[in-house]
Amino acid sequence: MRNYILLLVILLGFSSCGSFSDKKSKELHFNNVLKDTTCHLFNDVANPSLKLKLNAEIPDDFQDEKVLGLLQGEIIKNLTGDSVANYSDKAIDNYIQKWIKDYKSLEKEYVSIKDTMNEGEIAPSAFNWEVKIKACPIFKSKSLLCYKIENYIFMDGAHGSTIIKAVNMSLKDGKIITLDDVFNDDYDDLLLPSIVEKIKKDNKLKVGDDLESIGYFGTDEMCVSSNFLIEEDGVTFIYNPGEVAAYVVGNVKVKLPFEDLSMAIRSDFLINEYVK
């Protein structure tokens, strides 16, 4: 309980993406990068298109330039899949150009399909792509930056899906904070039962019902997700489509309050390492 109280005190004052506040660490500044791109096959507005929208808040100023570079690098790597030595807007532009290049590769196939279409017939949905990216800080204190990237992608005629990536970073040294940094070695045994019960509760399952009845895999196939966000009042464990349940279930987000985590939190997490 002592660990929980100390951890909660440190995280108080954080704020969500929708109403983000910079009161705790004014020295860390973000630049809002907005991109809205539409690309048609053969550059003809009558043809199918790729629509890409990006809204990303990227750190662009910090008192510790080395840490700033590490934060930027980690965010860009998770956002674009590319590692960059020095961040610039070019990293985002290159990412968009990769999408355009991949989409343009459909042109040859589109020509062959179009030749078989009747006049006025609409091209198959596989030729219309949509990409929406939202990246922003979720919580921040003088010691922590907790960041979330959401990628919605519709392509290949399949149902669109959203992939969520969470990154928790130290503002003292720029290092990624992992499960092993936060929880004791036996966190799977300690936390998994609480995660399973919270999923059942969120889905309003009755006593005796199992997760398999609503599309989840067996609990013996589950583990504590390393894709997690530290928030003001708890930790959210994120499972992307197909990880713990059938693809149709979509994203699974399990939030546990700190009082349910106190038995698993390391005694030195955010106490000796982050508190001044």
Disulfide bonds with the S-S distance in Angstrom:
Cys17-Cys136 2.15
